[in-house]
Amino acid sequence: MKWHSELNPEPTKTPISLKNKIMAFGSCFVENIGEKLSVLKYSVDVNPFGIQYNPSSIGQGLERLLSGNHFKETELFEYQGIWHSFYHHSDFSGRSRENCLLKINSRLESAASNLLETDFLLLTLGTAWVFALSDTDEVVNNCHKLPAVRFKRYRLSVDEVVEKMEISIQKLIAVNPNVKIIMTVSPIRHLKDGFNENQLSKATLLLACEKLSEKFSTLSYFPSYELMMDDLRDYRFYKSDLIHPNEQAIDYIWEKFETAFLDNSEAALRKDIEKLSIAAAHRVFNPQTAESRQFAQIQLQKIDALKKSQPYLNFETEEKWFNSLINIQ
């Protein structure tokens, strides 16, 4: 008996290799995917502005990186003793304006360089609803809990989403013509907008992605929202808030992404890397035993073998941990 409708995304013709560079922008779902890529030793740069939900802010962030223009003190504001940027998530906020600005611009510099060299750009759109400053009409990435009277809220149309993303993508392709773009709509529902409003928002983003894929031959679409809503389609795959996908759901969607977009010829290599990552994450109950030191030595030997065959892989963190086990007195 068949208990659900399984969705199998069509494999891409240009799969992602471990040698490729990746950048990812968008909602917290893209951070889930970015974390899994990072564990497997892909070179991935995730959310240089922090979590971003709406396409206007994502496009704004891309263009800021392409310009390379540093943020200025005048672009920060103070609220209840904390300094913020309307371009950034609260992860970048701080009690000191100087430290906040330093954190923002340091991240901008590294991300701007990475964007020019990235092979794959993953964009996850979360919502078509935006908040704009009432006095300037500027769309903000984060309201930072300022009074609601400071903002006006509206939903972007399909054409507005396409226009904003198209301009940013064109500018990127002009300086990085070989970049491949993967777009997806986040499976996380924005129920604070309302049930109907969330559905209208997601529909807007889905239609925009379709139009953008027709405009750019280098743009592919991955159906993460459809996998959650039509394939899994059950509240047992949500966290207790009934909004965010749980670990099972994320793993399921990840497997579909891996099959569709990651180089199948590297599947065995990914398994070896994953085993090492699991071994490094394991915390030994009694590290002062001969068995623990032997375990660490075996893992270091495996790392050495992988580095000889794949010298571009970085196991610095794992090597440091295993060497610490060996050197414990």
N, C-alpha and C positions, 0 to 999 in steps of 0.2 A: 504494500500500500504506500502511496506517495502522500506525505504529510505536509509538504510545503512546495511552493514554486521556486525552484533554484535558479538563480541568476548567475550566469557565467560571462563576465565581460570578455569581449574579443581581445585577444593578445595584440599588443602593439607590434609594428614592424621595426621599431627602433627601441629595443629594450635597454634598460638602465644597467650599466656595468659597474662593478666595484671601483673601477678606475675613473668613473665619471664624477663630476661635481654637481651637487643638487642644492637648490634653495627652495624654501617653503614658506608661504605666507598664508595667514588666515586664522580660523577659529581654533579652539583647543583641540579639535579633532586632528588638525594638521600636526599638532605637537605630539599626539599619540603615534602617528605614522612616522614623524621625524625621529622620535625616540627609538622606534624599532629599527629604522634605517641606521641610526647611530650605533646601536648595539651590534649590528652586523658590520660595522666599520666602513659604512659609506661616508663619504665626505659630504656632510649635509649642514646647512646653515638655516636655522629655523627662527622665524619671526623676529627680525632685528628691531621691530617697533613694539614687540610684545604681541599678545593676542589681538587679532583684528577680525571684526565680524562682517562689516559691510564692504561692498566692492569699491565705493568711493574712497574709503580710507586706504584700502589695499593699493589702489591705483595711485593715490597720493604718495604713499610710501615708496612705491617703485620709482616714481618720478623724482622724489627727493634723493634717492640713492643714485640715480642716473646723473643728477645735477652735481652731486657731491658737496652741496652747500651745507656747511655746518650750521647747527642750530645756534641761535643767539639768545642772550639773556632775556631780551624783550619777548621772546616766544615762550617763555615760562611764566607761570603765575603761581602765587601762593594762596593756599586755602587751608585754614585751621592749622597753621604752623608747618604745612608740608608743601613742597614745591612740585609742580606737575607740568606736563606738556599735553596739550590736546591731541597731539599726534601719537602719543605713546600710552601703553598700558601702565597701570600703577606700579608695576615691577620696576619702572625707571624713576619713580618719584622718590624724593628724599627730603630730609630736614634742612639740608644745605643746598642753596641754589647752585653753588659752584660744583659740588659733588654730583648733583643731578645732571647738570650740563655736561660734566666730564664723562659720566656714564653713557649718556645719550650719544655724544659725538664720537667716543671711542668705538661704540657699537656701529655707528654709521660708517666710519672709516673702513672697518673690516668688511662689513656687508657690501659697501659700494664696490670694493675690490672684487669680492666674491661674485657679485652679480654680473660683472663684465666677463667673468670666466666660466660661469655656470653652464653646464650642459643641459640640465633639466630644471624647470621651474614649476613647482607644484602650488597651485592657487586653490584654496578652499573657501568658498563663499558661504557665509553663515546666514545672513539676513539682508533683505532689501530695505528694511526700515533703517532710517538714519536720524541722528540728532544733529541739528545745526544751531550755531550761536544766533540768538535772536537779533543781535545788533549788526552782525557781519554776514550772515547766511553761510558761514564756513562750516562744513561738515566736520564733526569731531570724531576721533577714534574712541575716546573715552570721556564720559562726563565727570568722572572723579567725584561723584556724589554732590556736585554743586546743586543749588536750588533749581527746581524744574523750570521756574520762570525765566531762567537764563537761556533756555533752549526751545526750539520748535521741532516737532517730530513729524516726519512724513515718509511715505514709501516711494522709493525710486521706481520709475516705470521700466519696462523691458528695454526700451530704446535708450533710456538714460544709463542703465547699467552697461549696455553694449558700448555706448559712446565713451564712457569713462574708462572702461577696460581696453577698448580698441586703441585709444590714444596712447595709453601707457605701454601696451604691447608693441605698438609700432615704434615707439621711441627705443624700447629695449632691443628689438630686432635690428634697428639701424646701427647699433653699436655691438651687438652680439648676434649676428645673422644665423648662427648655427644652433641657437638655443631651441630646445623642444619644451613645449608647455603642456602641462596636464592640469585640467580644471575639474573640480568636483564641487558638489553642493553638500555642505556639512549635514550629517545625519542627526545632529543635535537640534531638537525642536526649541524654538524660542516662544514658550507658552506665556511668558510675561506680556507678549504682544497680543495674546488672545489666540484661541484655537483657529478660528477662521482667518485671522490676520496672519498667523504663522503659515497656513497653507497657501494663502495668496502670495506671501513673501517667497516661499520656496518655489512656487510655480513661476514667479517672475524670474528667479535666478536660473531655473531649469531652461526656460525659454531663451534667456540671454546666453547661456552656455551653448545652446544649439546654434544660435546666430553667430556667435564668435567662432565656433568650430567650422562654420561654413565660410567665414572670412579668412581664416588662417589655416593653411595646410599643415603647419607644424604644431597645431593645437589638438590635443586628444581629450576625450571626456571619460572620467571614471565615475561609475554610478554608486557612490557610497551612500547617498540618501536613499536610493531605490533598494539597495541591499538591506538597509535597516528597516524600511517601511514595507517592502513587498516580499522580500526573501525571508528574513528572520521573523518579522511581523508578530512579535509576541512580547509582552511586558516582562517576561522572565529574562530578556536580554537587555534590560535597563538596570541602572543603579537604583537605589532606594528613592531617589528624587523623581523617578519615572520620566526623566528627560534625557539624561546622558547615557550612552551605551555603556554596558558593563564590560568587564575584561573579556568575557566570552565573545561578545559581539565585536569588540575591537579586533580580537584575534581572528575572527571569521572574515571580517572585512579586509584585514591585513593579508590573509591567505589569498583572497581574490585579487588584491592589488599585486601581490608577489607573483602570482601566476600570469597576470596580464601585462605587467610592466618591468619585472626584473629579469635579467638575462638567465634563461633556463640552463645554459651551459655552466653557470656558476652555482647551481643549486647545491652540489656536494660541498663546495667551498663554503657556502653560507652555513651549512650544517656544522662544519668543523669550527667555524668562527662562533656560532651560537653555543656550542658545547663549551668552548673556552670562556665565553662570557658568563655562562651559568656557573662554571667552576669558580670563576673569580668572584661571583656574587655570593657564593656559599661561604658562610662564616663558620670557621672551624671551632668546635667546642673547646678543645684543648690544643692550642697551637704549639705547645712545647714538646710534643711527642715526635718520635722518629717517623711515625706514619704520616704526620702532617707535613714534615719536611720532605718526605719522599713524594707525597702528593704534589707539593709545590714544584719540585724538581721535574716531575713528569710533565706538568703543565708548561713549564718554561721550555722544555725540550720540544713540545708541540708548537709553541710559539716560534721558536727558532726555525723549525722546519717550514712553517707557513711564511715567515719573513724571507726565507731564502727563495721560495718559489714565487712569492707575491710581495716584493720589497716595498710596495706602495702602502701596505697595510700598517696601521699604527696601533701597537699594543702596549704603549707606554704605561697606561694606568694598570693594566693587568700584570705587567712585568714588575712594577713597583710593589704591588700587593704580594705576589708570589715570592719575591725576593725578601720581603719583610718577614714572611713565614719562615724562610730558611735561616734568617739572621737572628731570630728570637733566641735569647739566652735562657 
